[in-house]
């Protein structure tokens, strides 16, 4: 049941983050005329920061100190997410001719279910296992 709450909350956070992302995409591509793949990459980075904060404290209820390790893992997940979004945007918006906002929403949903949520749950906001003992949680807190 906890994973369902996390998934729903992360999904709602994703909607907000996607709103930030789409707003950035409109600014970059629609107003500033940055090519769609580059604009999708940059917008994804802005949405990613929003997503990190919301998921850390709301979806995954992780109130531990932000560590370099956690930021590096989130950054790696976000980088893969941005690359996947850019590639899918190229295919759906450019090659298939789908309007770029519609394409962005389609791409965001696909990438969330296939990659972002599972990776955040397993790699970024994973709680140290109780079997690892106190020393493992101590090392995570100071990584």
C-alpha positions in Angstrom: 0.0 0.0 0.0 2.9 2.3 0.7 4.2 1.9 -2.8 0.8 2.8 -4.2 0.7 6.0 -2.1 4.3 6.8 -3.2 3.4 6.1 -6.9 0.3 8.3 -6.8 2.0 11.1 -4.9 5.1 10.9 -7.2 2.7 10.9 -10.1 0.9 14.1 -8.8 4.3 15.6 -8.2 5.2 14.7 -11.7 2.1 16.6 -13.0 3.3 19.7 -11.2 6.9 19.2 -12.3 5.7 18.6 -15.9 3.8 21.8 -15.7 7.0 23.6 -14.8 8.8 21.6 -17.5 6.1 22.4 -20.2 6.2 26.1 -19.2 9.9 26.1 -19.7 9.6 24.2 -23.0 7.1 26.8 -24.2 9.4 29.6 -23.2 12.5 27.9 -24.7 11.0 26.5 -27.9 7.8 28.6 -28.5 9.2 32.0 -27.5 13.0 31.7 -27.8 13.0 29.3 -30.8 15.5 26.9 -29.3 15.3 23.6 -31.3 12.8 21.2 -29.8 15.2 18.5 -28.6 17.5 21.0 -26.9 14.5 22.8 -25.4 13.1 19.5 -24.1 16.4 18.7 -22.5 16.7 22.1 -20.8 13.1 22.2 -19.7 13.4 18.7 -18.3 16.3 19.9 -16.1 14.2 22.7 -14.6 11.3 20.3 -14.0 13.8 17.9 -12.5 14.8 20.3 -9.7 11.1 20.8 -8.9 10.6 17.0 -9.0 13.5 16.3 -6.6 12.3 18.6 -3.9 8.7 17.5 -4.1 9.5 13.8 -4.3 12.1 13.9 -1.6 9.9 15.5 1.0 6.3 14.6 -0.1 6.2 11.3 -2.1 9.1 9.5 -0.5 8.9 11.3 2.9 12.6 11.5 3.0 13.5 14.1 5.6 17.1 13.1 5.8 19.9 15.5 5.0 20.4 15.9 1.2 23.7 14.1 0.4 26.1 14.3 -2.5 25.4 10.7 -3.2 21.6 11.3 -3.3 22.1 14.3 -5.6 24.4 12.4 -7.8 21.9 9.5 -8.1 19.1 11.9 -8.8 21.2 13.8 -11.3 22.0 10.5 -13.1 18.3 9.6 -13.2 17.4 13.1 -14.3 20.0 13.0 -17.1 18.7 9.7 -18.4 15.2 11.1 -18.1 16.1 14.2 -20.1 17.9 12.1 -22.8 14.9 9.8 -23.1 12.5 12.7 -23.3 14.7 14.5 -25.9 14.9 11.3 -28.0 11.1 10.6 -27.7 10.3 14.3 -28.5 12.4 14.0 -31.6 10.5 10.9 -32.7 7.0 12.0 -31.7 7.1 15.8 -32.3 9.5 16.0 -35.2 9.4 12.8 -37.1 5.7 11.9 -36.4 4.6 15.6 -36.5 2.7 15.6 -33.2 2.2 19.1 -31.8 5.1 19.6 -29.3 3.0 20.2 -26.2 0.9 17.0 -26.8 4.1 15.1 -27.6 5.6 16.4 -24.4 2.7 15.1 -22.3 2.8 11.7 -24.1 6.6 11.4 -23.6 6.5 12.5 -20.0 3.9 9.8 -19.2 5.9 7.0 -20.9 9.2 8.0 -19.3 7.6 8.3 -15.9 6.2 4.8 -15.9 9.1 3.1 -17.6 12.0 4.9 -16.0 11.6 7.8 -13.6 9.4 6.5 -10.9 11.1 3.0 -10.7 14.6 4.6 -10.7 13.7 7.2 -8.0 12.1 4.6 -5.8 15.0 2.1 -6.1 18.0 4.3 -6.5 17.4 7.9 -5.2 15.0 7.7 -2.3 15.6 4.1 -1.2 15.7 3.7 2.5 18.7 1.8 3.9 17.6 -1.8 4.6 17.1 -2.7 8.2 19.3 -5.7 7.7 22.3 -3.5 6.9 22.3 -2.2 10.4 23.0 1.2 11.9 26.4 1.6 10.3 24.8 1.5 6.8 22.3 4.2 7.7 25.0 6.2 9.3 27.1 6.0 6.1 24.1 7.0 3.9 23.4 10.0 6.2 27.0 11.3 5.6 27.6 10.3 2.0 
